[in-house]
Amino acid sequence: MLYKFYLFVVGFSLVSIAHAEVAELALSLEDCRELVIRQNLETAAQKLQVEAAETLFKGERGAFWEPVLVLSGRRERNERENNTEQFVSQGVDDFEERNTVYELALEQPMGTGGNVQLSYVLRDLKNNLREQRELEGVDREYEGFFGVVLTQPLLRNAGMEMSRASIRMAREESEAAFQEWRRQMMQAIGSAEAAYWDLEIAQRRVELRQASVEVAEKVLEDNRARRDAGRGAEVEVQQAEAGLAVRQTQLLEARQGLVEASNRLRTFFSESIRDRNLLLTATDTPGLREVVADPVPLYDEAMMLHPDILIRHHRGAQQRIRRDFAKNQRLPDVSLTGSYGYNSLGDTSSDAFSETWDSEYVSWSVGVQVRMPLGGNPRGKGEYQAARLRVQQEETSLKATEVALMNQLATSIRRVENNLAQARNYQRVAELNAQLLETELARLEGGQSDSRKVLDTEEKLSEALEAEASSMTRFMVAMLELDLSTGRLLKARGLDPMSDDLSEITEAE
């Protein structure tokens, strides 16, 4: 019962909205674009992905030189029976110690892939040596060490390219996300403009159907007048009534198409009928112009502007970074290690710390550590081969995208040319049919024609006018598709974020 009540409430709400007063909003094509930029949810979601990728890139870049503070402490306890050598050295049969070790260090990554660490180590030593040897003084000592420790890879993970691989990957990901946002903007604005022209042609159809109804009403009125005057037959009136009924039905269909076109356009603004019950009105009209489209410069422009091409370039750069990193990972892990510092000793921790700065006891070490898999490193080889194949895959995908884009450009150019020619032909057809209708109406007034001929001529004129309007709309959509194919749609409209043309609109968000 609750579910049925819910359906009833929702259905009642929708019916109420549908019968609410409809407001009209005149909208220019420029207004349409701005609404898409500000309100389209899919574009906004894609922009959030761009911001997330940029944040990750900034994080990776900031972490590259970020120093690290290291704090550590550990407790040690050892108990053992001394052997002869240890007995001679320490003078006790059994050795016991309880030590606490503290370390404070500042670690700095280096661009070469290594890191350098400036550290101070304090060892709190407590054992049974003084007690068993009956030495005076405290039963604990403090050892200090202050120095520098360096670790530098020599083969694997060595060099600026390897150390900055994660930064370069994040940068390419950020650029790819930016181009995906541009693509989403292009698709949203392009689809909205196409919907805008659908709205305009829907308005034009309503106007044409309304004009057709008015002609049919006039013919019916004239036929009734002639019938009443005894100069016309009843069949003429019936034919006129039938023609009027058909045209009134067509007008209702055209008005329904106008509502549908308006709601489709509102979808690109992410606005529903629950927000406002609006009927949009397009104020711009399509216009014809000569177009000379040379495919060569358009192809070059697409290679520089089209998001699909630029995304492929960034994805390819990512795969090349992965390939180079995987190639480096096949190398043995050889690291150079070195340290240099001063030792100190005191009865208290402060004494040990103070003695460090005047200490004459120096410790240093230099070494090399080698780690090498004995089985030939099949994992590293497999990852490298897979990375090479992914690079080839991206290169192949780029070529496929270029081929598809070139063919799409050629198709768009031909469509623009054909639609332009069709529109000019339909203009001529509409002019001729308008002249024919004027002739038939004059003949009808003189009693030399009948209602059927007039209505047939008017229907042909209406069809010709609608065909003319449709062909002009198709021309505008073809021009729109050409801009989409070249990737210049945003740039041509001053909305390309690559050139900061979008700042005035986005500042208002």
N, C-alpha and C positions, 0 to 999 in steps of 0.2 A: 504493500500500500504506500509506503514511504517513497519508493522508487517511482510509482505512478504519479504521486503528488508532485515529485520533483520534475518529472517530464511535463506535467501540466503547467507548473509555474514557469519553466523555461519556455514552453511553447506560447504561453500567454504573454510573456515578456517580448518574445520575438514578434508576435502579432502586433503588440502595442507599438513597438519600434517601427514596424513596417507602415503603420497607419499614422505615425507621428508626422507633424508638419515638416516638410522637406524644404531646407534652405538651399539656395543656389550660391555657388562660389565661383566667380570668374577667375580663371587661372591662365597665366601665360606660360610659354614653354620654359622661360627662365625661372619663373616661380616654381614650376614643377621640378626642375633640377635642384634648386635650393632645398626644397622639402625632402627630396630623396637624400641629399647630403646630411641634413640635420636629423631626420627621423627614421630612415631605413634601418631596421633592427639587424638585418644580416650584415650590412656594411659596418654597423657599430660593433657587432660581435667580432668581425674580422679585424677591426681596428684594435680591439682589446688584445687580440693575438699578436699584433704588431708591437703593442706596448709591452706585452709579456716577453717577447723575444728581445726587444731593446733592453729591458731590465736585466735579462740574463747575460746579454753581451756586456753591459756595463759592470755587472757583477764579476764576470770572468776577467775583464780587463783590470778592475780594481784589485782583484785577489792576486794578480800576477806579481805585484811588488809589495804585497801586504806583509809586514813583519809579523812574526808569531811569538808570543810570550809563552815560555814553557816553564811550568812549575811542577816539581816532582819531589816525592819523599818516600823513603822505604826503610823498613826495619829489618835488621839482620841479626841472626843468632847462630853461633857456631860453637860446638862442643866436640873435642876430639882428644884422643890419646896421642901424645907426641912420639914420633919415631926418634931414633938416635940423633939424626941430623937436627931435627927440630928441638930436641932436648938441649943439645949443645948450644944451639942458637938462642933459645929462649930461657933455658935454665929451669924449666918446669916440666913435670911429668904429664900433666893434663892442661889443655888450653881451652879457655872459655872466653867468649866475647859476645857482647850485645851492642851493636852499632846502629846508629840512626844516620841516614844519608839524606841531605837536602840539596836540591839543585834549582838554581834560578838561571834561565837562559833566554836570550833574545835571538831568534832564528830569522834569517833574511834569505828568501829565495833569490836566485840570480838568473839573469837572462840566458845564461849558458846551460841551464838545466840543473845546476847544482845548488847548494845552499851553504851559507856560512853561519856559524853559531858562536855567539859570544856568551860565555857561561861562567858561573861561579858555583863551585861544588864545596859543600861543607860536610865533613864526616865527623860525627860525634862518636868517639871510640871509647869503649869501656870494656876492660878485660882483667884477667887475674894475674897479669905479669908482675905489676908492682906489688900486689899483695903477697904473692908467693916468694918474691925476691926481697921482701921486707924493705921496699923503697919508700921514702917519705914523700908526702905530697898527695894530691888528689888522685883518685883511682880512675880518672878518665882524661882523655886528650882530644884536641880538636885539630883536624887536618883541613886545610883549605887549598883550593886550586882555582885560579882565575886564568882563563885563556880563550883561545880561538880554535874552533874545530871546523875544518873545511871538508866538504864532500862534493866531488865533481865527477859525473859520468863522462867517460871517454868515448864510448861507442853508442850503446843503446841509451836513448833519451838525452843524448848530448846535442847541444847547439840551440840557437834561437828558434829555428823552425819547429823543432820538436817541443820545446818548452812552451811555445806560443800556439800550439796546435789547437788547444781547446778554445783559445780566444778567436782564432781564425774561423773555427767551426761556428762559434756563436755569432760572429759577424756575418757570415754567409747565411746563417739561419735567419738573422734579423733582416737582411736584405731580401731574402726569399719571401718572408712573411709580409714585408712591405709591398712587394710586387703582387702577392696574392690579394692584399687589400686593394691595390690599384685595379686588379682584375675584377674583384667584387664590385668596386665602384663603377667600373665600365659596364659591367653586366646590369647592375641596378639602374644606372642612368640610361643606358641604351634601351633596356626593357621598358622603363618608364616613358621614355620618349616615344617608343613604338605604341605604347598604350595611350599616350596623349594623342597621337594621330588617329588611333582607333576611335577615341572619343570624338575627335573632330569630324571624322567621316560619319560617325553615328549621329552627330548633330545635323550634318548635311543631309543624311537620309530622312531625318524627321522633317527638315525643312522641305525637302522634295516631296515627301508623302503629304505634307500639309498643303503644299501648292497643288498637288494632284487632286486632293479632296476638294479644294476650292474650285478647280476647273470642273470637276464632276458635278459639284453643287450648282454651278452656273449653267451647265448643260441641262441638268434636271429642271432647274427653274425655267429656262427658255422653252424646253419641251412641254412643260405643263402649261405655260402661257400660250403656246401655239395650239395645244390640244383644246384648251378652254376657248380659244378663238376659232376653233373649227378648221385650223390649218395643219394640224398634226394628228398622228394616230396614237392610240394608247400604247402600242408596242414600243414606240419611241420613248415614252415615259418609263416603261418597265425596263428597257435596256439601260437607260440613264440611272435608274434606281439600283439596278444590279451593279453597274460600274461604280457607283458611289459606295455601295456596301463593301465591295472588294477593296477599294482604296482606303476606306475607314479601318478595315482590318489590317491592311498593310501599315497604316499609321500607328496603330496600337503595337504592332510588332516592332516598328522602328523605335517607338518610345521605350519599349522594354529593352531593346538593344542598347539604347542610350544609358539606361540605368545600369545595365551590366558593364558597359564600358567605363562608366564613372567609378563603379565599385572596384573594377580591376585596377584602375589607376590609383585609387586610394590605398590599395594593398601595398604599393611600393612606398607609401608614406607611413606604413605601419599604423594605419588609422582604420578603425572598424566603425560599423554603423552604431555600435554602442556608445562610441565617443560623441559623434555628431551625425545626424541624419542629413547628409549633404548630397547635392547633385552638382557635380563639377561641370563647369562650362569652359571649353577651350576658346581662348581669344585669338590665338595665332592661326593663320591659314597657310596651307602648303603653297609653295610657289615653284615654278620651273626655272631652271637655269642651265645654260650650256656647261657641259663638263668635259674637259679634256684630261683623261686619266692615262698617264704613262705608267705602265706597271713597274718599270725599273726603279725610278725614284721612290715609288710607293713601297716596293719590296725593301729597299734600303732603309726607309723610314720605319717599317715594321721591325726590322732587325734591331733598331735602336730603341723603339718605344713599346713594342708589344709585350705585355706582361708574361705571356706564355714563353716567349723566347728568353726573356730576362730571368724568369724562374728557372728555366733549364740551365742557364749559365751558372747560376748560383748553386743549384743542386750538383752540377758537374764539378764546380770548385770544391764543394764539400767532399765529394767522392775522391777527388785527387788528394785532398789533405789526408783522408783516411788511408789512401793507398801509400802515400809517402810515410805516414806513421807506421803502417803495418810493415813496410819495407825496412824501416829502422828497427822494428822490434825483432827482426830475425837475427840481428847482430848479438854477439856475446855481451853480457852485462859486465863491463869493466869500469871500475870506479877508482878514482884517485882519492885517498883520504890523507889528511894531514892535520896536525894539531900543534899548538905552541902556547905555553903558559907558565905560570909561576906557582910554586908550592909554598905553603906556610904551615906552621905548627904552633899551637898555643894551648894554655891551660883552660882558656875560656873561648867561646865563639868569637867574642869581640877581639881578643888577642890574635886569633888566627886570621881574622879579617884584616886587622891593621898590619900584621906582618906581611900580608900578601904584597903590599905596595913597596915594601923595602926588601923583599925576598931576593936572595941571590941563587935560589934553587930553581933552575929552569928545567922544564920538561918539554920535549918535542918529539914528534913522530911523523913519519911519512910512510905510506904504504899503498899498495894496489890490491884490490880485491877483484877476482874473476869468477863469474858464475856462468857456466856454459852447459846447456843440456847435452847429454851424451847420445841421445837418440836422433840427432839431426834436427830437432825442433820442428816436428811435423805440424804442431798447432800454428806456429808463426808462419810457416810456409803456406799452410792452408788459408790463413787469414789474408796473407798478401795476395795470393792468387784470386781469392774471392773479391778483394778490393779492386784488383785490376779488372776483373770482369764487370764489376759495378761501374767502373769508369767507362768501359766500353759500352755498357748499357745506356748510360747517360748520354754519351756521344751519339749513339744510334737514335735515342729518343729525340735528341736535339735536331738531328737531320730529318727525322720523320715529322717533327713539328714544323720545321722550315718548309718541307715539301707540301704539307697540308695547308700551311698558311699561304704559300704561293698560289696554290690552286684555288683557295678560297678568295684570294685577291682577284685572280683572273675572273672567277665567277661573279664577284661583286661588281667589277668594272663592266662586264657584259650586261649584268642585270640593270645597272644604272642607265646604260645606253639604250637598252630595249624599253625600259619603263618610260624614259624620256620620249622616245619615238611614239610609244603607245598613247601617252598622255596628249601629245600634239594631235594625233589622229582622232582621238575621242573628242578633243575640243572642236575639231572640224565637223565631226558627226553631230555633236550637240547643236552647233550653229545651224546646220542644215535642217535638223528636226524641229528646231524652234521656228524656222521660216515656214516649214510645212504646217506646223500647228496654227500659226497665224493665218495661213491660207485657208485651212479647213474651217477655222472659226468664222472667217469672213464668208466663206461659201455657205456655212450653216445659217448665218444671218440672212443670206440671200435666198435660202431655200434650195440651194444646189447641192447640199450634203446632208448627211444624217448623223445621228448620235453615235452610232457604232464607229463610223470612220473617224469622227472627232476624238472619241475615247481611245481608239486604237492608235491614232497619231500622237495623242497626249501620252499614252503609255510608252510608246517608242521614245518620245522625248525624255520622259522621266528615266527610262532605262539608260539613255545616252548620257544624261546629266550625272546619273549615279556612276556610270562607267568612267566618265571623265573625272569625277571626284575621287573614285577609287584608284584610278591610274595615277593621279597626282599624289595620293597618299602612299601608294606603292613606290613612287619615285623618291619621296622623302624617306621612307623606310630603307630603300636601297642605298641611299646616300648615308644613312645611319649605319647600315651594315658595312659599307665601305670604310667608314671611320673606325668601326670596331675591328675590321680585318687588319687595318694598318696600325692599330693601337694608338691612334692620334685623337680618339674621341674626347678624352679629358683635356688634352692640350688645346684642341680646337675650340673648346668651350670655356677655357680659362679656369679649369678645375683640377689640373694635374698637380698632385702633391709633390711631384718631382721638381717643379719649378716654383713652388711657394705661391702658386696662383690661388690656392684654396684658403689662404689665411683669413681673408675678409669674411668668408662664410663660417669657417670653423671657430673664429673668435666669438661669433654670436651664439654658439652652442651653450 
